[in-house]
Amino acid sequence: MEVYDELERALKEIERLNDIIKRLEEDLKEMYLTFGEFSEEYTENKIKELKGSSNNE
């Protein structure tokens, strides 16, 4: 029975770790999307800013 209990604890720990990994994957996807959107917006604004200053020269 002791081996069975140890196996059951190990399986529960694996399941717990898999849940953590899934949450991290979701968080990383959200971070990537957020950064990607920010980066695109930032780049577009910088391009407009640079075009504006080159027109003023």
For each residue, the residues with C-beta under 8 A, 3 or more apart:
1: 4 5
2: 5 6
3: 6 7
4: 1 7 8
5: 1 2 8 9
6: 2 3 9 10
7: 3 4 10 11
8: 4 5 11 12
9: 5 6 12 13
10: 6 7 13 14
11: 7 8 14 15
12: 8 9 15 16
13: 9 10 16 17
14: 10 11 17 18
15: 11 12 18 19
16: 12 13 19 20
17: 13 14 20 21
18: 14 15 21 22
19: 15 16 22 23
20: 16 17 23 24
21: 17 18 24 25
22: 18 19 25 26
23: 19 20 26 27
24: 20 21 27 28
25: 21 22 28 29
26: 22 23 29 30
27: 23 24 30 31
28: 24 25 31 32
29: 25 26 32 33
30: 26 27 33 34
31: 27 28 34 35
32: 28 29 35 36
33: 29 30 36 37
34: 30 31 37 38
35: 31 32 38 39
36: 32 33 39 40
37: 33 34 40 41
38: 34 35 41 42
39: 35 36 42 43
40: 36 37 43 44
41: 37 38 44 45
42: 38 39 45 46
43: 39 40 46 47
44: 40 41 47 48
45: 41 42 48 49
46: 42 43 49 50
47: 43 44 50 51
48: 44 45 51 52
49: 45 46 52 53
50: 46 47 53 54
51: 47 48 54 55
52: 48 49 55 56
53: 49 50 56 57
54: 50 51 57
55: 51 52
56: 52 53
57: 53 54
